[in-house]
Amino acid sequence: MMLDKKTLRQDLIKKREAYRKEGQDKDEKLFQNLISFVNAYYQKGDIIYCYISKDSEADTLLFLEYCLALGYTIAAPKVEGPRKMSFYRIGSLAELTPAKYGILEPFTKREDKKCLGKGIMIVPGLGFTKDGKRIGYGGGFYDSFLSDNHNHVLIAAIGYQMQMLDDLPMEDHDYTMDVIITEENTYTCNSKRIRDYELYSQMKEKGEIK
């Protein structure tokens, strides 16, 4: 019998917290898998939309520092209302400040810093399945953002292997992931979306589309 979402979230948070206490080497392995994936698909002009990790979440700070050092365009999320989130370009981690629940967010709201367009989105979560199902924290921010801006965005969730489950409850508005990356594996969940992203990148590079 599948647990209800609230109970499942509570259970997954406890298990993830215990898992993180076992050591940090898993974050280094996940980092290597993540950069291998991003470097394989990132094209000049792409945006890397990436969450800022907190507590027992899979760490993204090392990844962000790596990407910023390479000159990649990085955009971090900022909550702007119920189920409303925007991404703003940052040039360093110093451009982040604690917001609600202590989560680091860009402190700017300048329109010229707001990002929309082709890129790779790194998504957090509590649980995942090999076919791309995801359960988040229940705020609906990523599902809402993606419902309006999913075109030409490759959606990659990251987490630990212990967060991989056999099945998850899904609703009509829940987005499935294109890729899921853990410290042990990279799961391709939506081959068509990946092929479309590659084709779009090739056409853009040739100047066939703007």
C-alpha positions as CSV (number, residue, x, y, z in Angstrom):
1,M,0.0,0.0,0.0
2,M,1.4,3.4,-1.0
3,L,1.7,6.1,1.7
4,D,-0.1,9.4,1.3
5,K,2.1,12.2,0.1
6,K,2.4,14.0,3.5
7,T,3.5,10.8,5.3
8,L,5.7,9.8,2.4
9,R,7.5,13.2,2.5
10,Q,8.1,13.0,6.2
11,D,9.5,9.5,5.9
12,L,11.8,10.4,3.0
13,I,13.2,13.5,4.8
14,K,14.1,11.4,7.9
15,K,15.7,8.7,5.7
16,R,17.7,11.3,3.7
17,E,18.9,13.0,6.9
18,A,20.2,9.7,8.2
19,Y,21.8,8.9,4.9
20,R,23.7,12.2,4.7
21,K,25.2,11.6,8.2
22,E,26.9,8.5,6.9
23,G,29.5,10.6,5.1
24,Q,30.1,13.3,2.4
25,D,31.8,11.1,-0.3
26,K,28.4,10.6,-1.9
27,D,28.2,14.3,-2.8
28,E,31.5,14.2,-4.6
29,K,30.3,11.2,-6.7
30,L,27.0,12.9,-7.4
31,F,28.9,16.1,-8.4
32,Q,31.0,14.2,-10.9
33,N,27.9,12.6,-12.5
34,L,26.2,15.9,-12.6
35,I,29.0,17.8,-14.3
36,S,29.5,14.9,-16.8
37,F,25.8,15.2,-17.7
38,V,25.8,19.0,-18.0
39,N,29.0,19.2,-20.0
40,A,27.5,16.7,-22.4
41,Y,24.5,18.9,-23.2
42,Y,25.4,22.5,-22.3
43,Q,25.6,24.8,-25.3
44,K,26.9,28.3,-25.4
45,G,24.0,30.6,-24.6
46,D,22.2,28.0,-22.5
47,I,21.0,28.9,-19.0
48,I,21.6,26.5,-16.1
49,Y,18.6,26.9,-13.8
50,C,19.7,25.4,-10.4
51,Y,18.2,25.2,-6.9
52,I,20.3,26.2,-3.9
53,S,20.7,23.2,-1.6
54,K,19.8,23.3,2.1
55,D,20.1,20.9,5.0
56,S,20.1,17.2,3.8
57,E,19.4,18.0,0.1
58,A,21.9,16.9,-2.5
59,D,24.5,19.6,-2.5
60,T,24.6,22.1,-5.4
61,L,27.0,24.7,-4.1
62,L,30.1,23.0,-5.4
63,F,28.4,22.5,-8.7
64,L,27.4,26.1,-8.9
65,E,31.0,27.3,-8.1
66,Y,32.3,25.0,-10.8
67,C,29.8,26.3,-13.4
68,L,30.4,30.0,-12.5
69,A,34.2,29.5,-12.8
70,L,33.6,28.2,-16.4
71,G,31.5,31.3,-17.2
72,Y,28.2,29.4,-17.6
73,T,25.0,31.4,-17.2
74,I,23.6,30.5,-13.8
75,A,20.0,31.3,-12.7
76,A,18.8,30.7,-9.1
77,P,15.1,30.5,-8.0
78,K,13.3,33.2,-6.0
79,V,9.9,32.7,-4.5
80,E,7.6,35.5,-5.4
81,G,4.2,34.3,-4.1
82,P,2.1,31.1,-3.6
83,R,3.2,28.6,-6.2
84,K,5.1,31.5,-8.0
85,M,8.8,31.3,-8.6
86,S,11.2,33.1,-11.0
87,F,14.8,32.5,-11.8
88,Y,17.4,35.3,-11.7
89,R,20.9,35.3,-13.1
90,I,23.7,35.4,-10.6
91,G,27.4,36.0,-11.1
92,S,28.6,34.6,-7.7
93,L,27.2,32.9,-4.6
94,A,27.7,36.2,-2.8
95,E,24.6,37.4,-4.7
96,L,22.4,35.1,-2.6
97,T,20.8,35.9,0.7
98,P,18.7,33.9,3.2
99,A,15.0,34.1,2.6
100,K,12.0,32.1,3.9
101,Y,12.9,28.9,5.8
102,G,16.6,30.0,5.5
103,I,16.8,29.1,1.8
104,L,19.3,31.2,-0.1
105,E,17.8,33.2,-2.9
106,P,19.0,36.0,-5.3
107,F,18.5,39.3,-3.5
108,T,17.7,41.1,-6.8
109,K,14.4,41.5,-8.5
110,R,15.7,43.4,-11.5
111,E,13.9,42.4,-14.7
112,D,17.1,42.4,-16.7
113,K,18.4,39.6,-14.4
114,K,15.3,37.5,-14.8
115,C,16.0,34.4,-16.9
116,L,13.8,32.5,-19.4
117,G,14.9,30.5,-22.3
118,K,16.7,27.3,-23.4
119,G,18.8,25.5,-20.8
120,I,19.1,22.8,-18.2
121,M,17.1,22.9,-15.0
122,I,18.5,21.1,-11.9
123,V,15.5,20.2,-9.7
124,P,15.5,19.0,-6.1
125,G,13.1,16.4,-4.7
126,L,12.4,13.9,-2.0
127,G,11.8,10.8,-4.0
128,F,12.1,9.7,-7.6
129,T,11.5,6.7,-9.9
130,K,13.4,5.4,-12.9
131,D,10.7,6.5,-15.2
132,G,10.9,10.1,-14.1
133,K,8.3,10.5,-11.4
134,R,9.2,13.0,-8.6
135,I,7.8,14.0,-5.3
136,G,8.8,17.4,-4.0
137,Y,8.0,19.3,-0.8
138,G,4.4,20.1,-1.8
139,G,4.7,23.8,-2.6
140,G,4.2,23.2,-6.3
141,F,6.8,25.9,-7.3
142,Y,8.6,23.8,-9.9
143,D,5.5,22.2,-11.4
144,S,3.9,25.7,-11.8
145,F,7.1,27.2,-13.3
146,L,7.5,24.4,-15.8
147,S,3.9,24.5,-16.9
148,D,4.6,27.9,-18.4
149,N,8.3,27.6,-19.3
150,H,9.1,23.9,-20.1
151,N,9.8,24.4,-23.8
152,H,13.5,23.7,-24.6
153,V,14.3,23.2,-20.9
154,L,16.0,19.8,-20.1
155,I,14.7,18.8,-16.7
156,A,17.3,17.0,-14.5
157,A,16.5,16.0,-10.9
158,I,19.3,15.2,-8.6
159,G,19.3,13.2,-5.4
160,Y,20.8,10.2,-3.6
161,Q,20.4,6.6,-4.7
162,M,18.4,5.9,-1.5
163,Q,15.7,8.3,-2.8
164,M,15.0,6.1,-5.8
165,L,11.7,4.3,-5.3
166,D,9.6,1.7,-7.2
167,D,6.6,4.0,-7.6
168,L,5.2,7.4,-6.5
169,P,1.7,9.0,-6.4
170,M,1.3,11.4,-9.3
171,E,-1.3,14.0,-10.2
172,D,-2.1,15.6,-13.6
173,H,-0.1,18.8,-12.9
174,D,3.0,16.9,-11.7
175,Y,5.9,17.1,-14.2
176,T,8.0,14.0,-14.9
177,M,11.8,14.4,-15.1
178,D,13.8,13.9,-18.3
179,V,16.8,12.7,-16.4
180,I,17.5,11.7,-12.8
181,I,21.1,11.8,-11.5
182,T,22.3,10.1,-8.3
183,E,25.8,9.3,-6.9
184,E,25.5,5.9,-8.5
185,N,23.6,6.3,-11.7
186,T,22.2,8.6,-14.4
187,Y,18.7,7.6,-15.4
188,T,17.4,8.6,-18.8
189,C,13.7,9.0,-18.3
190,N,12.6,10.7,-21.4
191,S,14.7,9.9,-24.5
192,K,12.4,12.0,-26.8
193,R,12.8,15.2,-24.8
194,I,16.6,14.7,-24.8
195,R,16.7,14.1,-28.5
196,D,14.5,17.2,-29.1
197,Y,16.9,19.2,-26.9
198,E,19.9,18.0,-28.8
199,L,18.2,18.8,-32.2
200,Y,17.2,22.3,-31.0
201,S,20.8,22.9,-29.9
202,Q,22.2,21.8,-33.2
203,M,19.7,24.0,-35.2
204,K,20.5,27.0,-33.0
205,E,24.2,26.5,-33.3
206,K,23.8,26.5,-37.1
207,G,21.7,29.7,-37.0
208,E,18.6,27.9,-38.4
209,I,16.6,29.2,-35.4
210,K,17.0,32.2,-33.1
